[in-house]
């Protein structure tokens, strides 16, 4: 409250009690009045600073003048000045606020009667950890975060991500080499996906799939979570599925219920088949359940080529920067020309374009 507002009487005092003029039936003692005014000051300070407003001044003053005092001269007023000072500088520690209250009674323009100054302290619990923010009360071990915006500045990548599990948008930061490979970085993936969507009518999104392990080492600085890049587990992917589709695919892969198939755009000998590769097996023919799945693969390959600048390359995965991967439950159904094993898709969990980063530990290592 500004000092200009002191012309409006908010309280009327009589004897040892003060009445809130907005609520005529409620009377406050002086002790209650000071307590509530102090709480209001602390609340105003928290709202003013925000949870990490450490660059702003560390005190906030509230001044309230109470007049129309009963059994006092007509010009008697009583001014309560409360100064709240924030003393903690660590955003992850409990925040301590010191409240200093001064009451001054003015009888005439030249006579004042100060009363003793009182000081109290209030402690506010620290903010939530990144794990609490991202995972809430769930027991899941990783979370697909949709990347909404990317800024690369001085070898640091700043990502704006959205967590659909807890409906939270936040900013994370980490060194650029953890989200890039050569001249291609996560920002290029986001731009290419958006451009591809606008020209092809698709719905590709970039996800930062982050593991739960070690993320409590992240530090909140100036509103951004600085991730401990060498200690976290993550994959950077492009998908046309929702976050739950991505989660389901990764969960089945981690549980051993699905396999990574690396398809090409080279047509196989049968309907809805493509030549592909499975690590540990080699070249295969993959038989999809329908033409839509084949179309998804071809779109992902075209998208990868647009990022790499290699148009019409049937196998962009071979470049080593981006992998186009199916996550699927498959089983062998025979061989073609007694040479290529033919695998049939039993369950299809999507096609993903995966950025192979220069540094960092993947959540799923075989993508």
Buried (B, 14 or more C-beta within 10 A) or exposed (E): BEEEEBEEBBBBBEEEBBBBEEEEEEBBEBEEBBBEBBBBBBEBBBEEBEBBBBEEEBBBBBBBBBBBBEEBEEEBBBBBBBBBBBEBEEBEEEBEBBBBBBBBBBBEEEEEEEEEEEEBEBEBEBBEBBBEBBBBEEEEBBBBBBBBEBEBEEEBBBBBBBBBBBEBEBBBBBBBBBBBBEEBBBBBBBEBBEBBBEEEEBEBBBBBBBBBBBBEBBEBEEEBBBBEBEEBBBBBBBBBBBBEBBBBBBBBBEEEEBBBBBBBBEBBEEEBBBBBBBEEEEEBBBBBBEEEBBEBBBBBBBBBBBBBEBEEBBBBBEBEBBBBBBBBBBEEEEEBEEEBBBBBBEEBBBBBBBBBBBBBBBBBEEB
